[in-house]
Amino acid sequence: MAYWLTQTFNGLTFGMLLFLLAAGLSLIFGLMRIVNLAHGSFYLLGAYLALTVSQLTGSFLLAVLGAAAVVACLGIVIERLFLRRVQNQELPQVLLTFGFIFVLEDIALWLWGAIPTLLEKPVLFAGSLQIGGIVVPSYRILIVVVGLLIAAALWALQSRTRIGAIIRASVDDEEMARGLGINTPRMFTWMFALGCFLAALGGVMGGALVGMYPGAGFEILVLALVVVIVGGLGSLRGAFIGSLLVGLLDNFGKALFPELSLFTIFAPMAIVLAVKPTGLFGRA
């Protein structure tokens, strides 16, 4: 019984980590209709920046805030200088963001090298707790709590604030929103920055759990894309449910059927798309 509880909690932990990445990806697509393929590179860049800040200051909190803020600023630059020039042009957007994968990955390789690295956990969460007969690392509990808090904050932003109402109106009818005086380009920029911030936050949290190495951004991007496809593009609820499903399937697949670990993820995705092409909570 302890084995199954441990594996379940590990799956939930990884699911919350995926949610930090997938939420920003889903938000960006839902508002801007851009599938940002460089999202995984923002994740990796956030992890490496946090490593540098942590080594300089010795503070995990400063590493989180500093890395996420820098990546968010980078997102603003990329959106304004590059993505805005190819607005509503799907193929150029895909090629452009795919190109940024190689640029950012090579920059990370040049600056931090190719040796896999693990970000040091905060001292307060370096130990373990015994819960219900199983030993749970404190840091994994932190990831779950952070994921739930981010989910609650995003839900409140989208459903309970004026900004959320503006976002929903822009998603439903951008032209009408502009006619009502809403500055949609500026809102697109800030939402893209928020998505990059969440990706970097996921990178920092994941850097102390699964580590960082060249190619990690692409690997996590594939899982994040599975999450948003299963949950439904543009749906926060779908990103949350999809993250939990993919996290559990990935963990149990690797634990029980390591030779079929990819099958346990992509087969359910194929089934969901066959039954409902828009995903579990997506809209046509």
DRENDRENVEX-237432 format. One line per field, with one value per residue: residue number from 1; residue in one letter; x, y, z of N, C-alpha, C in turn. Coordinates in pm, whole numbers. Example, Ala and Ser with C-alpha at 12.3 -4.5 7.8 and 13.67 -1.06 7.14 Angstrom:
REM residues 2
num	c(1,2)
residu	c(A,S)
n_east	c(1319,1285)
n_north	c(-569,-225)
n_up	c(780,708)
ca_east	c(1230,1367)
ca_north	c(-450,-106)
ca_up	c(780,714)
c_east	c(1320,1290)
c_north	c(-330,3)
c_up	c(780,787)
END
This chain:
REM residues 284
num	c(1,2,3,4,5,6,7,8,9,10,11,12,13,14,15,16,17,18,19,20,21,22,23,24,25,26,27,28,29,30,31,32,33,34,35,36,37,38,39,40,41,42,43,44,45,46,47,48,49,50,51,52,53,54,55,56,57,58,59,60,61,62,63,64,65,66,67,68,69,70,71,72,73,74,75,76,77,78,79,80,81,82,83,84,85,86,87,88,89,90,91,92,93,94,95,96,97,98,99,100,101,102,103,104,105,106,107,108,109,110,111,112,113,114,115,116,117,118,119,120,121,122,123,124,125,126,127,128,129,130,131,132,133,134,135,136,137,138,139,140,141,142,143,144,145,146,147,148,149,150,151,152,153,154,155,156,157,158,159,160,161,162,163,164,165,166,167,168,169,170,171,172,173,174,175,176,177,178,179,180,181,182,183,184,185,186,187,188,189,190,191,192,193,194,195,196,197,198,199,200,201,202,203,204,205,206,207,208,209,210,211,212,213,214,215,216,217,218,219,220,221,222,223,224,225,226,227,228,229,230,231,232,233,234,235,236,237,238,239,240,241,242,243,244,245,246,247,248,249,250,251,252,253,254,255,256,257,258,259,260,261,262,263,264,265,266,267,268,269,270,271,272,273,274,275,276,277,278,279,280,281,282,283,284)
residu	c(M,A,Y,W,L,T,Q,T,F,N,G,L,T,F,G,M,L,L,F,L,L,A,A,G,L,S,L,I,F,G,L,M,R,I,V,N,L,A,H,G,S,F,Y,L,L,G,A,Y,L,A,L,T,V,S,Q,L,T,G,S,F,L,L,A,V,L,G,A,A,A,V,V,A,C,L,G,I,V,I,E,R,L,F,L,R,R,V,Q,N,Q,E,L,P,Q,V,L,L,T,F,G,F,I,F,V,L,E,D,I,A,L,W,L,W,G,A,I,P,T,L,L,E,K,P,V,L,F,A,G,S,L,Q,I,G,G,I,V,V,P,S,Y,R,I,L,I,V,V,V,G,L,L,I,A,A,A,L,W,A,L,Q,S,R,T,R,I,G,A,I,I,R,A,S,V,D,D,E,E,M,A,R,G,L,G,I,N,T,P,R,M,F,T,W,M,F,A,L,G,C,F,L,A,A,L,G,G,V,M,G,G,A,L,V,G,M,Y,P,G,A,G,F,E,I,L,V,L,A,L,V,V,V,I,V,G,G,L,G,S,L,R,G,A,F,I,G,S,L,L,V,G,L,L,D,N,F,G,K,A,L,F,P,E,L,S,L,F,T,I,F,A,P,M,A,I,V,L,A,V,K,P,T,G,L,F,G,R,A)
n_east	c(83,194,375,210,85,307,398,174,172,416,352,151,305,480,286,190,417,424,193,260,409,239,15,88,147,-103,-255,-133,-188,-468,-535,-375,-353,-117,99,344,640,884,850,936,1208,1218,1154,1387,1582,1500,1559,1840,1916,1822,1996,2239,2178,2123,2375,2518,2386,2293,2029,1725,1472,1528,1643,1425,1251,1421,1504,1256,1158,1349,1318,1052,1078,1237,1050,871,1027,1066,801,722,914,935,719,494,514,435,171,-129,-41,8,204,455,477,509,751,920,915,1008,1265,1370,1402,1644,1821,1805,1866,2130,2254,2226,2380,2631,2679,2642,2733,2748,2710,2494,2301,2197,1973,2018,1818,1597,1691,1495,1319,1455,1444,1243,903,688,397,97,212,396,702,760,925,996,1027,885,627,620,623,373,203,272,192,-88,-154,-85,-266,-510,-476,-464,-715,-877,-790,-879,-1154,-1267,-1193,-1164,-973,-965,-1220,-1185,-990,-1133,-1327,-1169,-1069,-1303,-1399,-1191,-1184,-1419,-1357,-1143,-1286,-1428,-1243,-1036,-700,-573,-321,-129,-224,-184,94,152,25,170,415,341,294,556,678,555,654,928,917,830,1061,1252,1146,1147,1417,1539,1433,1423,1648,1873,1970,2118,1870,1665,1461,1322,1229,1052,875,739,582,428,285,132,-27,-180,-312,-463,-615,-736,-693,-624,-772,-775,-870,-864,-587,-506,-636,-541,-266,-245,-335,-144,89,48,15,264,440,350,369,647,726,592,579,838,947,736,674,632,414,211,151,99,-90,-339,-376,-425,-665,-835,-838,-955,-1211,-1293,-1201,-1127,-1015,-1048,-1170,-1173,-1279,-1459)
n_north	c(-122,122,160,218,453,619,631,747,1000,1098,1112,1308,1523,1561,1620,1870,2020,2008,2150,2416,2481,2415,2575,2840,2803,2727,2955,3148,3045,3042,3313,3448,3281,3147,2883,2841,2721,2760,2753,2551,2604,2843,2744,2589,2790,2950,2775,2755,3024,3061,2891,3031,3273,3167,3063,3300,3451,3274,3239,3083,3190,3443,3345,3225,3450,3627,3480,3418,3676,3781,3607,3664,3930,3886,3749,3958,4115,3937,3897,4156,4237,4030,3825,3985,4080,3874,3824,3635,3461,3149,2947,3098,3176,2930,2840,3048,3043,2784,2816,2975,2786,2652,2867,2960,2722,2677,2903,2855,2621,2724,2910,2767,2511,2149,1965,1778,1934,1995,2197,2348,2262,2461,2515,2485,2306,2072,1830,1544,1429,1224,1086,935,677,676,808,1134,1359,1690,1891,1808,1832,2108,2177,2080,2242,2499,2469,2434,2681,2858,2769,2838,3116,3189,3104,3277,3522,3500,3455,3619,3886,4218,4233,3968,3947,4116,3971,3737,3848,3939,3701,3580,3765,3947,4170,4313,4373,4549,4754,4846,4987,4850,4787,4564,4471,4548,4401,4144,4137,4146,3913,3722,3762,3678,3407,3327,3383,3191,2960,2984,2978,2715,2595,2664,2537,2275,2243,2182,1940,1750,1827,1998,2016,2013,2000,1936,2121,2075,1816,1848,2019,1859,1697,1898,1990,1764,1776,2017,1953,1727,1835,2051,2317,2641,2628,2670,2504,2265,2246,2205,1961,1796,1805,1668,1413,1341,1357,1150,927,926,878,631,478,472,346,97,-6,34,-1,65,328,565,490,476,740,866,704,731,1004,990,849,1028,1241,1111,1067,1322,1577,1841,1822,1758,1979,2173,2417,2428)
n_up	c(0,80,-125,-351,-265,-243,-510,-626,-502,-598,-869,-862,-777,-995,-1179,-1086,-1133,-1411,-1458,-1395,-1616,-1831,-1786,-1847,-2119,-2217,-2155,-2320,-2574,-2563,-2552,-2744,-2958,-3019,-3042,-2846,-2907,-2794,-2528,-2354,-2355,-2216,-1968,-1913,-1923,-1709,-1497,-1511,-1475,-1216,-1084,-1109,-970,-720,-649,-627,-430,-238,-173,-210,-256,-371,-601,-727,-771,-912,-1144,-1266,-1315,-1496,-1716,-1779,-1864,-2088,-2240,-2294,-2466,-2682,-2766,-2845,-3037,-3220,-3234,-3261,-3517,-3676,-3629,-3614,-3808,-3856,-3939,-3970,-3698,-3566,-3682,-3604,-3317,-3287,-3384,-3180,-2984,-3046,-3036,-2765,-2628,-2715,-2615,-2340,-2325,-2390,-2185,-1941,-1976,-2048,-1851,-1650,-1394,-1059,-892,-577,-303,-96,244,439,327,280,405,510,556,753,653,702,711,503,375,287,80,179,-8,-232,-135,-117,-391,-474,-318,-414,-683,-650,-533,-742,-934,-810,-796,-1069,-1152,-1000,-1108,-1371,-1345,-1149,-1159,-1304,-1500,-1579,-1695,-1913,-2048,-2113,-2280,-2489,-2588,-2683,-2874,-3031,-3203,-3137,-2872,-2907,-3028,-2812,-2676,-2550,-2497,-2667,-2783,-2586,-2371,-2469,-2464,-2186,-2101,-2239,-2114,-1856,-1905,-1971,-1728,-1562,-1685,-1631,-1352,-1317,-1416,-1221,-992,-1086,-1137,-897,-849,-1070,-1200,-1436,-1778,-2106,-2354,-2184,-2183,-2423,-2381,-2162,-2283,-2469,-2301,-2183,-2405,-2455,-2228,-2264,-2498,-2429,-2216,-2340,-2555,-2444,-2210,-1868,-1664,-1802,-1839,-1577,-1496,-1701,-1649,-1405,-1487,-1684,-1531,-1342,-1514,-1643,-1428,-1316,-1545,-1595,-1362,-1355,-1618,-1769,-2025,-2183,-2133,-2280,-2430,-2239,-2202,-2453,-2575,-2422,-2488,-2763,-2758,-2624,-2810,-3023,-2931,-2843,-3020,-2950,-2701,-2343,-2209,-2398,-2643,-2950)
ca_east	c(0,284,432,113,68,428,397,66,216,519,283,86,411,522,173,190,528,379,89,325,451,126,-80,132,132,-246,-299,-82,-265,-607,-554,-303,-353,22,156,482,726,1001,809,1025,1338,1202,1163,1528,1654,1466,1632,1982,1929,1805,2121,2337,2138,2139,2517,2566,2320,2262,1888,1637,1364,1580,1662,1292,1201,1511,1498,1123,1147,1433,1256,933,1125,1278,927,819,1110,1037,666,712,1005,929,590,394,529,374,44,-230,25,41,329,569,487,566,892,994,933,1094,1401,1415,1445,1785,1896,1811,1936,2272,2302,2238,2495,2751,2700,2642,2795,2663,2704,2367,2316,2079,1963,2012,1688,1602,1722,1372,1247,1553,1419,1126,798,617,253,18,292,493,796,740,1019,931,1031,773,507,627,583,228,140,292,105,-227,-168,-84,-394,-613,-454,-501,-861,-932,-760,-961,-1298,-1316,-1137,-1195,-875,-1011,-1333,-1127,-924,-1235,-1390,-1074,-1063,-1427,-1412,-1085,-1220,-1516,-1285,-1072,-1386,-1469,-1133,-939,-570,-541,-177,-59,-267,-115,232,156,-12,285,513,293,321,700,704,515,748,1052,888,835,1200,1319,1099,1192,1562,1579,1368,1470,1774,1875,2072,2078,1763,1557,1350,1243,1162,938,779,657,481,336,195,35,-120,-276,-394,-561,-705,-807,-615,-685,-852,-697,-918,-810,-444,-489,-674,-448,-136,-256,-345,-15,185,24,44,409,507,315,422,790,745,537,609,940,967,617,641,577,282,113,117,46,-210,-458,-395,-489,-803,-909,-856,-1048,-1346,-1322,-1083,-1089,-967,-1151,-1241,-1153,-1395,-1436)
ca_north	c(0,238,178,285,590,695,655,843,1134,1139,1151,1438,1624,1589,1685,2010,2081,2024,2253,2546,2504,2406,2685,2953,2766,2729,3094,3216,3002,3080,3455,3500,3179,3114,2767,2887,2604,2795,2756,2463,2670,2938,2660,2556,2914,2988,2688,2792,3155,3040,2832,3139,3362,3093,3056,3433,3506,3172,3248,3017,3283,3539,3271,3211,3579,3683,3403,3435,3814,3797,3535,3740,4046,3831,3722,4086,4154,3847,3922,4286,4253,3920,3761,4083,4099,3760,3799,3564,3384,3031,2883,3178,3171,2801,2836,3144,2992,2666,2867,3022,2670,2629,2983,2961,2602,2695,3002,2784,2531,2807,2976,2678,2383,2034,1872,1787,2004,1996,2318,2315,2286,2546,2439,2457,2196,1972,1704,1462,1415,1096,1111,815,557,690,919,1226,1471,1819,1973,1766,1895,2249,2187,2062,2361,2609,2444,2462,2826,2920,2735,2920,3255,3205,3093,3403,3627,3483,3448,3708,4020,4293,4192,3840,3973,4171,3860,3650,3920,3943,3566,3554,3854,4048,4291,4386,4425,4670,4857,4899,5064,4766,4783,4421,4441,4559,4289,4028,4141,4110,3773,3644,3771,3593,3270,3304,3382,3060,2860,2998,2929,2570,2556,2676,2430,2149,2233,2119,1808,1662,1878,2072,1968,2047,1915,1920,2207,2010,1700,1892,2080,1752,1660,2012,1989,1657,1826,2115,1886,1644,1919,2147,2438,2764,2605,2653,2384,2154,2235,2149,1819,1728,1792,1559,1287,1310,1331,1016,828,921,818,489,411,446,255,-36,-52,127,-17,120,452,661,442,507,882,906,627,803,1126,953,811,1151,1315,1037,1086,1465,1638,1967,1799,1736,2103,2269,2461,2423)
ca_up	c(0,86,-260,-438,-216,-278,-654,-654,-462,-694,-991,-838,-772,-1132,-1244,-1048,-1204,-1549,-1463,-1399,-1754,-1924,-1764,-1928,-2260,-2249,-2152,-2439,-2691,-2550,-2577,-2859,-3062,-3051,-2975,-2824,-2896,-2714,-2388,-2279,-2340,-2106,-1850,-1889,-1895,-1572,-1406,-1511,-1412,-1072,-1035,-1097,-861,-594,-619,-593,-312,-140,-139,-306,-287,-468,-725,-789,-817,-1012,-1268,-1329,-1364,-1615,-1828,-1816,-1943,-2218,-2311,-2345,-2581,-2793,-2816,-2910,-3150,-3316,-3253,-3305,-3661,-3746,-3563,-3693,-3913,-3777,-3976,-3926,-3553,-3528,-3723,-3524,-3181,-3296,-3395,-3050,-2906,-3071,-2989,-2619,-2584,-2740,-2518,-2213,-2335,-2392,-2057,-1824,-2006,-2080,-1738,-1575,-1266,-972,-810,-434,-241,23,366,511,262,240,476,474,656,751,643,677,691,395,392,175,81,202,-129,-318,-78,-158,-532,-479,-261,-509,-797,-612,-515,-875,-998,-747,-835,-1208,-1158,-948,-1205,-1490,-1319,-1044,-1168,-1425,-1600,-1630,-1784,-2036,-2118,-2172,-2390,-2601,-2644,-2756,-2991,-3016,-3276,-3057,-2755,-2950,-3051,-2682,-2619,-2481,-2563,-2674,-2799,-2457,-2290,-2522,-2416,-2045,-2087,-2283,-2005,-1748,-1945,-1957,-1583,-1510,-1736,-1553,-1217,-1327,-1432,-1091,-905,-1142,-1133,-771,-841,-1178,-1251,-1562,-1871,-2243,-2405,-2087,-2222,-2527,-2322,-2082,-2374,-2527,-2201,-2167,-2520,-2430,-2126,-2317,-2599,-2358,-2138,-2425,-2574,-2395,-2090,-1745,-1599,-1878,-1811,-1442,-1500,-1790,-1582,-1308,-1560,-1748,-1425,-1287,-1618,-1665,-1314,-1307,-1664,-1575,-1249,-1380,-1754,-1819,-2170,-2250,-2063,-2375,-2471,-2135,-2212,-2583,-2609,-2372,-2565,-2889,-2729,-2596,-2935,-3108,-2877,-2840,-3083,-2885,-2567,-2240,-2176,-2505,-2722,-3095)
c_east	c(86,345,338,89,187,429,288,109,325,456,213,189,455,410,165,303,491,275,151,368,331,27,-42,117,-14,-300,-257,-161,-409,-632,-496,-303,-211,61,305,574,853,971,899,1163,1333,1209,1309,1609,1626,1543,1778,2005,1915,1931,2226,2305,2156,2286,2572,2512,2298,2117,1804,1524,1408,1603,1531,1247,1289,1501,1365,1107,1228,1370,1128,971,1171,1155,865,895,1076,899,659,795,986,787,483,400,464,241,-56,-170,83,177,452,587,552,715,976,1019,1017,1240,1456,1455,1596,1871,1914,1885,2087,2332,2322,2359,2626,2782,2719,2700,2695,2649,2570,2389,2185,2081,1946,1877,1702,1616,1595,1299,1343,1528,1298,1028,734,468,183,99,391,581,790,844,946,926,918,641,503,581,432,156,153,201,-41,-251,-172,-216,-506,-600,-496,-652,-926,-909,-854,-1109,-1352,-1262,-1179,-1098,-916,-1128,-1284,-1061,-1027,-1303,-1298,-1061,-1186,-1437,-1310,-1122,-1320,-1449,-1208,-1168,-1435,-1357,-1031,-811,-522,-393,-99,-97,-201,28,241,117,100,394,472,319,468,740,671,609,878,1033,889,977,1277,1277,1147,1342,1614,1518,1424,1600,1759,1993,2027,1976,1647,1436,1261,1166,1039,832,686,546,381,239,91,-71,-224,-363,-501,-662,-788,-730,-692,-766,-761,-740,-866,-661,-421,-520,-577,-312,-137,-259,-209,91,170,57,194,479,478,366,569,814,702,575,715,963,849,577,583,437,176,73,44,-77,-337,-484,-466,-636,-889,-938,-953,-1192,-1387,-1201,-1038,-1029,-1081,-1234,-1223,-1284,-1361,-1405)
c_north	c(126,266,256,429,677,729,755,984,1185,1184,1285,1551,1662,1657,1833,2086,2105,2135,2393,2581,2510,2520,2806,2925,2774,2872,3168,3174,3050,3225,3499,3404,3151,2990,2794,2766,2634,2793,2667,2523,2777,2865,2633,2680,2962,2906,2728,2929,3145,2980,2939,3232,3295,3084,3191,3482,3403,3167,3182,3110,3387,3471,3256,3344,3636,3612,3424,3574,3835,3728,3606,3861,4000,3801,3847,4128,4067,3873,4052,4295,4148,3870,3859,4104,3986,3724,3738,3491,3258,2970,2967,3178,3042,2796,2931,3092,2865,2707,2915,2906,2651,2745,2979,2838,2618,2800,2937,2691,2608,2865,2878,2540,2270,1936,1887,1843,1999,2122,2279,2353,2385,2463,2397,2336,2086,1836,1630,1461,1277,1124,980,691,564,812,1006,1338,1604,1904,1935,1824,2042,2266,2174,2186,2479,2591,2475,2612,2899,2892,2821,3066,3280,3195,3223,3517,3620,3497,3555,3851,4086,4256,4060,3856,4028,4060,3771,3717,3922,3807,3540,3638,3968,4179,4376,4446,4550,4786,4920,4973,4983,4759,4638,4393,4448,4441,4159,4021,4095,3965,3682,3645,3683,3446,3235,3299,3246,2950,2864,2949,2776,2520,2561,2561,2294,2131,2168,1980,1710,1710,1951,2024,2005,1948,1897,2004,2144,1892,1742,1957,1976,1712,1773,2020,1879,1703,1917,2053,1801,1732,2012,2276,2559,2748,2584,2528,2260,2134,2172,1998,1740,1707,1678,1423,1246,1281,1191,907,814,849,668,412,377,346,112,-93,38,118,38,255,558,620,482,654,912,825,692,933,1097,917,935,1228,1244,1058,1233,1541,1769,1947,1791,1861,2211,2303,2457,2561)
c_up	c(0,-50,-350,-395,-255,-427,-694,-619,-556,-826,-978,-835,-913,-1210,-1212,-1115,-1350,-1560,-1470,-1541,-1847,-1907,-1848,-2077,-2303,-2250,-2279,-2562,-2683,-2584,-2711,-2978,-3112,-2973,-2963,-2802,-2817,-2564,-2301,-2258,-2232,-1971,-1814,-1854,-1754,-1470,-1397,-1447,-1260,-1010,-1014,-981,-726,-554,-574,-459,-202,-100,-248,-348,-390,-603,-800,-851,-929,-1145,-1340,-1386,-1491,-1735,-1873,-1901,-2082,-2302,-2370,-2470,-2702,-2852,-2896,-3038,-3258,-3340,-3301,-3456,-3741,-3679,-3661,-3814,-3848,-3810,-3940,-3774,-3507,-3561,-3637,-3383,-3180,-3310,-3262,-2959,-2921,-3020,-2837,-2565,-2603,-2646,-2381,-2213,-2328,-2254,-1941,-1851,-2023,-1964,-1667,-1434,-1189,-887,-663,-376,-126,150,439,456,214,304,425,590,642,759,611,647,577,424,267,184,93,75,-226,-267,-118,-302,-546,-429,-358,-631,-768,-594,-649,-947,-942,-789,-980,-1226,-1111,-1046,-1323,-1463,-1226,-1051,-1299,-1537,-1663,-1726,-1918,-2118,-2186,-2291,-2513,-2668,-2731,-2883,-2976,-3085,-3198,-2933,-2790,-2973,-2922,-2609,-2542,-2562,-2568,-2700,-2668,-2367,-2337,-2469,-2272,-2022,-2133,-2176,-1888,-1780,-1931,-1810,-1524,-1559,-1658,-1410,-1215,-1342,-1301,-1000,-955,-1137,-1006,-755,-944,-1240,-1383,-1646,-2011,-2296,-2311,-2124,-2327,-2471,-2242,-2169,-2433,-2430,-2181,-2283,-2507,-2331,-2187,-2427,-2533,-2285,-2223,-2434,-2526,-2269,-1969,-1670,-1669,-1852,-1674,-1441,-1587,-1727,-1482,-1379,-1618,-1642,-1366,-1389,-1642,-1551,-1304,-1429,-1647,-1463,-1281,-1517,-1817,-1969,-2250,-2191,-2157,-2419,-2369,-2136,-2341,-2625,-2552,-2447,-2697,-2868,-2703,-2724,-3029,-3063,-2881,-2893,-3017,-2747,-2467,-2214,-2282,-2576,-2870,-3148)
END
